[in-house]
Amino acid sequence: MTSDGPFEVLDVLYASRLRELIEKYGVTQIYHLAAILSAKGEQHPQQAWDINMRGLFNVLEMARDFNLRLFFPSSIAVFGPTTPRVATPQDTITQPTTVYGISKIAGENWCQYFFLKYGVDVRSVRYPGIIGYQSLPGGGTTDYAVEVFHEAVKGNPYTCFLKADMSLPMLYMDDAIRGTLELMEASPSQIRIRTSYNMAGLSFTPAEVTRAIQQYVPGFTVGYEPDFRQQIAESWPSSIDDSAAREDWGWKPVFDLDYMTRDMLSHLADHYLVKLPGLGR
Ligand SMILES: NC(=O)c1ccc[n+]([C@@H]2O[C@H](COP(=O)([O-])OP(=O)(O)OC[C@H]3O[C@@H](n4cnc5c(N)ncnc54)[C@H](O)[C@@H]3O)[C@@H](O)[C@H]2O)c1
C-alpha cells in the first residue's frame, strides 16, 4: 500500500494474475499504459509486438468480462510517410513504418471492435510526444524534448539525436493528464470515436525548444547528431488537427512553449537542487 492506494507489480502478459488483481481490488477502470515505445520497438520488434498486442488483448478481455471502462493510449506513430504532415486530420491515411506504429493502429481497431461487438467502453487518444519532469523517458522518438531540460538544468551541453529543424507535435504532461481524465469522465454519449482521438498541444523543433530554454539558462548549448530516430520522426506529422476531441469532449491544451519551459525548469531545478537565476530562483 502506498499513500496513493494499493500498489502491485504485474506483467501485463500474465492474464490470470491480471484477473486476480481485478477481482481482489474490485477494479472499475483500467489505464493501460504498459507498452514498448517507438525507438526501443525498432530494436526489439518481436518483443514490442508481443507486449503491445497481447497486453492490450488481455486488458480488452478483462474490460469485457468485468464491464470495465478502459483507457488505451495510442500515438501519432499510427501515421506514416503517406499521411499529410501538416494539421494531420482525424481520419486520414495510416500506414506506419515502425513496429510500434503498426501495433498502435492495430490496437485502435481492436478497441473499436470490442466496443462494437461487446459494448466495451474503451476510450483512446493519439498522444503526441509527452513532456514531463516526473520521470525520464523510456525509449521514444520524442525523448530528446525531455532529456534536453535535464541537461540544461544540470549545467551540461546536450547532443540531440534529431535535426535542429525537425518539428514534431508535443504535449505537456499536466495537459496530457487533465485531458485524459476529462476523456475518461465524459459521458459515453460524447464519445463518437472508439478508435482513437487526435490530441495536440504544441509543435516545436529542437532549435526552438533550445532557444526557449536559453531565455532562462543563458549559455546552454545543443549539438546535433541525428541517428535512426530522425528517420522515424520524418515519418510522423509536424502538427495535428484535434478538432474532433475539442468538439466531442471539450479538449483544450493550456501550456505553450514558454509556459512549459518555465514549469519544466523550475521543477527540475528543485529536483537537482540547482539555482537558476534566469528564472528568478
Ligand atoms: N511518452 C510519449 O511521448 C508517448 C506518446 C504516445 C503514446 N504513448 C503511450 O503512453 C504509454 C505510456 O508511455 P510512457 O512514455 O510512460 O512509456 P515508458 O516506456 O516510460 O513506460 C512504459 C512502461 O511499460 C512497462 N512495461 C513494459 N512491458 C511490460 C509488461 N509486460 N508488463 C507490465 N509493464 C510493462 C515498462 O516497464 C514501463 O514502465 C504507452 O502505451 C505509450 O505507447 C507515450
The ligand as an ORCA input file, in Angstrom:
! r2SCAN-3c Opt
* xyz 0 1
  N       5.779      9.158    -23.895
  C       5.212      9.540    -25.022
  O       5.622     10.551    -25.617
  C       4.063      8.771    -25.600
  C       3.488      9.205    -26.816
  C       2.427      8.468    -27.355
  C       1.920      7.378    -26.679
  N       2.495      6.985    -25.508
  C       1.949      5.795    -24.852
  O       1.740      6.061    -23.480
  C       2.000      4.878    -22.718
  C       2.991      5.196    -21.624
  O       4.195      5.652    -22.231
  P       5.454      6.096    -21.360
  O       6.066      7.265    -22.015
  O       5.079      6.167    -19.928
  O       6.418      4.867    -21.647
  P       7.505      4.217    -20.686
  O       8.393      3.380    -21.560
  O       8.090      5.253    -19.811
  O       6.571      3.292    -19.803
  C       6.051      2.084    -20.269
  C       6.039      1.139    -19.093
  O       5.544     -0.130    -19.514
  C       6.200     -1.085    -18.709
  N       6.100     -2.425    -19.307
  C       6.736     -2.919    -20.390
  N       6.394     -4.204    -20.578
  C       5.536     -4.529    -19.583
  C       4.832     -5.719    -19.217
  N       4.964     -6.854    -19.928
  N       4.022     -5.686    -18.141
  C       3.883     -4.556    -17.406
  N       4.529     -3.417    -17.686
  C       5.335     -3.404    -18.765
  C       7.641     -0.587    -18.637
  O       8.301     -1.166    -17.531
  C       7.432      0.906    -18.484
  O       7.378      1.271    -17.118
  C       2.476      3.822    -23.702
  O       1.403      2.989    -24.076
  C       2.913      4.626    -24.899
  O       2.813      3.908    -26.081
  C       3.538      7.661    -24.937
*
